[in-house]
Amino acid sequence: MNSSTTAFDNIYYKMLMQGQSLFSTDQALLATPSTKKLVAKYASTMEEYERAFVKSMIKMSSISGNGNEVRLNCRRVR
């Protein structure tokens, strides 16, 4: 379990590298070379993790309803 529940850090990735994930789906990130490389990078340096997080948040903030599907009910396609 993540011991830094109130901190914004890369402990999740460090724990994955140590085989201490909560779910098998999390540990599966180490099963393929491309995702294992990312997990290792984010575990080893907080700066890389922060950089990727910021980039992802900016990308997600640009998602709009124009040309994309926004569902009121995630289980149903109109």
Buried (B, 14 or more C-beta within 10 A) or exposed (E): EEEEEEEEEBBBBBBBBEEBBEEEEBBEBBEEEEEBEBBBBBBBEBEBBBEEEEEEEEEEEEEEEEEEEEEEEEEEEE
